[in-house]
Amino acid sequence: MERIIELIIDEENEFSGIEAISVVENPAIEEDFIALKEHKEVKLAEVDKEKRILMGAALIPNKKIYRNSGEEEYYIFFSEDTVRKASELFLMKGNQNNSTLEHQVELEGMSVVESWIIEDETKDKSRKYDFNLPIGTWMVSVKVNNDDIWSQVKAGEVKGFSIEGYFADKMERPRESVRGDYDKDELSELNAEFELLEALEMLSEEVELESYGGYPESASNNAKLGIKRNKELGNKCATQVGKVRGQQLARKEKFTLPTLKRIYSYLSRAGEYYDPSKPEACGTISYLLWGGKSMLNWTESKLKGIEDGDK
């Protein structure tokens, strides 16, 4: 039987929601955007110029999206309520200028200029442009002032939108202080979620141009230990995101603000799978790869300091 996971907004997590919109060649929701062009007005004597606006679906409710964690194949989906909350939080947090290419390259010159939920089967604006999407779909229009991206749009190299952000799965997890064992399926879901939602940091605010280092030596040592143990087990534990994070910490690389938020978010949830009495457990190894308890404490303190500084 296929495994289906509903992702939701974690209202207790201040980082929950969509952080950026990425332009991609193969959107997971399988809906391309269209490029809107300006129509020449009779009263203007100018040559017709392109508006450079892309319109498309950012999230479609109840649509199953295939994922592969490396250990398991499964599907995720978002309810109508979650889609609406995500669209609202995206704007409330001022993320409309955050964008990436293929979830890897930070972009400038991309801004969401329209955002709405489809509420009418026949009269919605999307119908004018031949979108046949269900009620509850989150639509966006994006202004493209990035010449490279617009060239790729015209060449058909990028075809749709894909979201980046932080969500929780709806399944309940035990919160015991010490677990004698961990549920492998739950850990796989957590790692897969962060593999899906991992996005490189966006250069949207001046503070995000900075990189932060100076985390404890113990965090770097935890990552090195996690790498060593995982290698001994044939690297069977953690997703590619976790393995890369471990290498970054081992090399004592600096992290930008969005990456610090992801590290904190992961560690604050993955701690329940950490059991030092089981050094070969994937839950323990994954936790170490992200820097462990010392990295959790450091990121929490660093984020609080940045927040206080902004205030």
SEVEXVEX-210540 format. One record per residue (C-alpha): z, x, y. Coordinates in Angstrom, 2 decimals, always signed. Layout:
BEGIN
((Z X Y)) ...
END
This chain:
BEGIN
((+0.00 +0.00 +0.00)) ((-0.97 +1.39 +3.40)) ((+1.88 +2.38 +5.70)) ((+1.88 +0.76 +9.14)) ((+4.29 +1.81 +11.92)) ((+4.86 -0.08 +15.15)) ((+5.50 +2.17 +18.15)) ((+7.69 +0.80 +20.94)) ((+9.07 +1.74 +24.35)) ((+12.53 +3.28 +23.98)) ((+14.22 +1.80 +27.04)) ((+17.23 +4.10 +26.63)) ((+15.03 +7.19 +26.91)) ((+14.09 +7.98 +30.51)) ((+11.02 +9.91 +29.32)) ((+9.64 +7.01 +27.29)) ((+6.23 +5.66 +28.24)) ((+2.75 +6.99 +29.00)) ((+2.58 +10.24 +30.91)) ((-1.18 +10.69 +31.21)) ((-4.59 +9.35 +30.28)) ((-7.01 +11.68 +28.54)) ((-10.80 +11.44 +28.47)) ((-12.05 +12.11 +24.96)) ((-15.20 +12.09 +22.86)) ((-13.72 +9.97 +20.06)) ((-11.07 +7.55 +21.38)) ((-8.58 +6.46 +18.74)) ((-8.84 +2.83 +19.80)) ((-12.61 +3.00 +19.16)) ((-13.58 +1.57 +22.54)) ((-15.81 +3.54 +24.92)) ((-15.56 +3.26 +28.68)) ((-18.46 +2.46 +30.96)) ((-19.45 +4.30 +34.11)) ((-19.66 +2.02 +37.14)) ((-22.28 +2.79 +39.77)) ((-22.38 +1.66 +43.36)) ((-25.09 -0.88 +44.18)) ((-27.13 -0.10 +47.24)) ((-26.42 -2.51 +50.07)) ((-29.32 -3.70 +52.20)) ((-27.57 -2.84 +55.47)) ((-27.17 +0.83 +54.43)) ((-30.01 +3.26 +54.89)) ((-28.46 +5.80 +52.53)) ((-29.61 +6.80 +49.08)) ((-27.70 +5.06 +46.31)) ((-24.69 +7.18 +45.34)) ((-22.59 +6.99 +42.22)) ((-19.07 +5.71 +42.61)) ((-17.92 +7.92 +39.78)) ((-15.61 +5.28 +38.37)) ((-14.95 +4.87 +34.66)) ((-13.68 +1.60 +33.24)) ((-12.30 +1.16 +29.75)) ((-9.45 +0.16 +27.50)) ((-6.35 +2.35 +27.54)) ((-4.45 +0.37 +24.87)) ((-5.44 -2.54 +22.65)) ((-2.54 -4.59 +21.21)) ((-2.11 -4.91 +17.45)) ((-5.03 -2.58 +16.71)) ((-4.30 -0.28 +13.78)) ((-4.88 +3.38 +14.63)) ((-5.26 +5.84 +11.76)) ((-3.05 +8.93 +11.73)) ((-2.62 +11.83 +9.31)) ((+0.57 +13.91 +9.54)) ((-0.59 +16.44 +6.96)) ((+1.84 +14.99 +4.46)) ((+0.95 +11.32 +4.74)) ((-1.78 +8.99 +5.93)) ((-0.67 +5.93 +7.86)) ((-1.45 +3.61 +10.76)) ((+0.30 +2.93 +14.07)) ((-0.03 -0.02 +16.42)) ((+1.38 -1.36 +19.69)) ((+2.42 -4.97 +20.28)) ((+1.29 -6.95 +23.33)) ((+4.75 -6.58 +24.83)) ((+4.73 -2.79 +24.38)) ((+1.23 -2.50 +25.86)) ((+2.34 -4.42 +28.95)) ((+5.55 -2.39 +29.35)) ((+3.60 +0.86 +28.94)) ((+1.09 -0.14 +31.63)) ((+3.89 -1.06 +34.03)) ((+5.91 +2.13 +33.44)) ((+2.79 +4.26 +33.86)) ((+2.45 +3.09 +37.46)) ((+6.17 +2.80 +38.20)) ((+6.57 +6.49 +37.36)) ((+3.62 +7.46 +39.55)) ((+1.56 +8.95 +36.72)) ((-1.82 +7.65 +37.87)) ((-3.05 +11.14 +38.79)) ((-2.09 +12.66 +35.44)) ((-5.08 +13.33 +33.19)) ((-6.33 +15.71 +30.52)) ((-9.50 +16.46 +28.58)) ((-9.19 +15.92 +24.81)) ((-5.37 +16.10 +25.17)) ((-5.67 +19.85 +25.74)) ((-6.94 +20.78 +29.20)) ((-5.15 +19.63 +32.34)) ((-7.50 +18.03 +34.84)) ((-7.55 +17.61 +38.59)) ((-9.59 +15.08 +40.52)) ((-8.91 +12.13 +38.19)) ((-7.00 +9.07 +39.40)) ((-6.38 +5.60 +37.99)) ((-7.47 +3.24 +40.76)) ((-7.23 -0.05 +38.85)) ((-4.91 -1.22 +36.09)) ((-4.64 -4.69 +34.59)) ((-3.92 -6.66 +31.44)) ((-6.62 -8.97 +30.07)) ((-5.23 -12.50 +30.28)) ((-8.30 -14.73 +30.15)) ((-10.93 -14.87 +27.41)) ((-13.87 -15.61 +29.73)) ((-12.95 -14.91 +33.36)) ((-11.45 -11.44 +33.11)) ((-13.24 -8.70 +35.06)) ((-13.87 -6.78 +31.85)) ((-16.18 -9.57 +30.58)) ((-18.54 -8.87 +33.48)) ((-19.13 -5.44 +31.97)) ((-19.56 -6.72 +28.39)) ((-16.15 -5.67 +27.08)) ((-15.19 -8.02 +24.25)) ((-11.52 -7.12 +24.00)) ((-8.50 -9.23 +23.00)) ((-5.96 -10.82 +25.29)) ((-3.22 -8.33 +26.13)) ((-5.52 -5.27 +26.33)) ((-4.61 -2.75 +29.03)) ((-7.70 -1.92 +31.09)) ((-8.02 +0.90 +33.61)) ((-10.59 +2.12 +36.09)) ((-10.51 +5.85 +36.82)) ((-12.03 +7.56 +39.85)) ((-13.63 +10.87 +38.86)) ((-13.81 +13.53 +41.56)) ((-14.11 +16.27 +38.97)) ((-17.71 +17.52 +38.76)) ((-17.34 +19.06 +35.31)) ((-15.95 +15.87 +33.80)) ((-18.58 +13.72 +35.45)) ((-21.29 +15.96 +34.00)) ((-19.76 +15.49 +30.56)) ((-19.66 +11.73 +31.09)) ((-23.35 +11.66 +31.97)) ((-24.13 +13.87 +28.98)) ((-22.24 +11.54 +26.65)) ((-19.74 +14.24 +25.71)) ((-16.70 +12.14 +26.66)) ((-16.80 +8.45 +25.80)) ((-13.38 +6.85 +26.14)) ((-9.73 +6.97 +27.09)) ((-6.74 +8.05 +25.05)) ((-3.08 +7.87 +26.05)) ((-0.39 +10.55 +26.11)) ((+3.29 +9.74 +26.18)) ((+6.55 +9.13 +24.38)) ((+7.24 +6.23 +22.06)) ((+9.73 +5.43 +19.33)) ((+8.97 +3.79 +16.02)) ((+10.57 +0.43 +15.35)) ((+12.18 +1.43 +12.05)) ((+15.94 +1.90 +12.26)) ((+17.35 +5.29 +11.37)) ((+20.93 +5.99 +10.25)) ((+23.06 +7.76 +12.85)) ((+25.70 +9.44 +10.72)) ((+27.31 +12.55 +12.17)) ((+26.45 +14.52 +9.03)) ((+23.87 +13.35 +6.54)) ((+24.07 +14.56 +2.98)) ((+20.33 +14.17 +2.75)) ((+17.47 +12.96 +4.92)) ((+14.74 +10.42 +4.40)) ((+11.50 +12.39 +4.12)) ((+9.43 +9.43 +5.26)) ((+11.48 +9.05 +8.43)) ((+11.20 +12.74 +9.25)) ((+7.45 +12.62 +8.63)) ((+7.18 +9.68 +11.02)) ((+9.12 +11.52 +13.72)) ((+7.00 +14.67 +13.37)) ((+3.80 +12.66 +13.20)) ((+4.77 +10.76 +16.33)) ((+5.20 +13.98 +18.28)) ((+1.96 +15.34 +16.85)) ((+0.24 +12.21 +18.16)) ((+1.98 +12.20 +21.53)) ((+1.96 +15.94 +22.20)) ((+0.11 +16.62 +25.43)) ((-0.16 +19.75 +27.47)) ((+1.63 +19.53 +30.81)) ((-0.11 +17.91 +33.76)) ((-0.49 +19.64 +37.13)) ((+0.27 +16.56 +39.17)) ((+3.31 +17.64 +41.15)) ((+4.29 +20.88 +42.76)) ((+7.37 +21.24 +40.56)) ((+5.14 +21.01 +37.49)) ((+3.25 +24.11 +38.55)) ((+6.35 +26.12 +37.71)) ((+7.22 +27.49 +34.30)) ((+10.81 +27.78 +33.14)) ((+12.28 +30.44 +30.90)) ((+15.70 +31.95 +30.46)) ((+16.72 +29.80 +27.51)) ((+19.35 +31.28 +25.17)) ((+18.50 +34.10 +22.78)) ((+19.96 +31.89 +20.05)) ((+17.16 +29.34 +20.64)) ((+14.54 +32.02 +20.08)) ((+16.42 +33.27 +17.01)) ((+16.59 +29.72 +15.64)) ((+12.81 +29.45 +15.94)) ((+12.33 +32.81 +14.21)) ((+14.61 +31.68 +11.38)) ((+12.69 +28.43 +11.07)) ((+9.39 +30.32 +10.89)) ((+10.78 +32.66 +8.22)) ((+12.13 +29.85 +6.04)) ((+9.00 +27.79 +6.41)) ((+6.84 +30.76 +5.43)) ((+8.95 +31.25 +2.30)) ((+8.20 +27.63 +1.38)) ((+4.47 +27.99 +1.93)) ((+4.66 +26.49 +5.44)) ((+5.01 +23.03 +3.94)) ((+7.42 +21.80 +6.63)) ((+6.68 +20.59 +10.18)) ((+3.43 +19.56 +11.82)) ((+1.13 +21.90 +13.71)) ((+2.96 +20.99 +16.91)) ((+6.29 +22.12 +15.46)) ((+4.81 +25.35 +14.12)) ((+3.26 +26.19 +17.48)) ((+6.51 +25.38 +19.27)) ((+8.35 +27.78 +16.97)) ((+5.90 +30.59 +17.76)) ((+6.26 +29.95 +21.49)) ((+10.04 +30.11 +21.32)) ((+9.93 +33.20 +19.13)) ((+7.77 +34.92 +21.76)) ((+10.13 +33.67 +24.51)) ((+7.31 +31.95 +26.36)) ((+8.05 +29.91 +29.46)) ((+7.56 +26.13 +29.46)) ((+6.44 +23.75 +32.16)) ((+8.45 +20.67 +33.04)) ((+6.58 +18.15 +30.81)) ((+6.97 +20.48 +27.82)) ((+10.71 +20.80 +28.46)) ((+10.91 +17.01 +28.43)) ((+9.15 +16.88 +25.06)) ((+11.42 +19.54 +23.59)) ((+14.51 +17.67 +24.75)) ((+13.16 +14.35 +23.48)) ((+12.34 +15.78 +20.05)) ((+15.62 +17.64 +19.55)) ((+17.75 +14.72 +20.70)) ((+16.22 +12.61 +17.92)) ((+15.64 +15.21 +15.19)) ((+19.25 +16.43 +15.08)) ((+20.14 +13.81 +12.49)) ((+17.86 +15.55 +9.98)) ((+19.46 +18.96 +10.50)) ((+21.86 +20.04 +7.76)) ((+22.90 +23.74 +7.76)) ((+24.14 +23.33 +4.19)) ((+20.51 +22.72 +3.17)) ((+18.60 +25.66 +4.68)) ((+15.37 +24.83 +2.81)) ((+15.27 +21.17 +3.86)) ((+12.30 +20.31 +6.10)) ((+14.62 +18.48 +8.47)) ((+16.62 +21.67 +9.00)) ((+13.54 +23.86 +9.36)) ((+11.83 +21.52 +11.84)) ((+14.95 +21.38 +13.99)) ((+15.15 +25.19 +14.04)) ((+11.46 +25.54 +14.93)) ((+12.13 +23.58 +18.13)) ((+15.06 +25.87 +19.01)) ((+17.94 +23.93 +17.50)) ((+21.18 +22.87 +19.18)) ((+21.22 +25.68 +21.72)) ((+17.75 +24.72 +22.96)) ((+18.79 +21.06 +23.14)) ((+21.80 +21.95 +25.31)) ((+19.76 +24.26 +27.52)) ((+16.91 +21.78 +28.13)) ((+19.39 +19.00 +28.87)) ((+21.09 +21.18 +31.47)) ((+17.81 +22.46 +32.91)) ((+16.31 +18.97 +33.28)) ((+19.48 +17.72 +34.94)) ((+19.35 +20.65 +37.36)) ((+15.71 +19.99 +38.22)) ((+16.44 +16.30 +38.74)) ((+19.37 +17.09 +41.02)) ((+17.23 +19.55 +42.93)) ((+14.54 +16.94 +43.51)) ((+17.13 +14.54 +44.85)) 
END
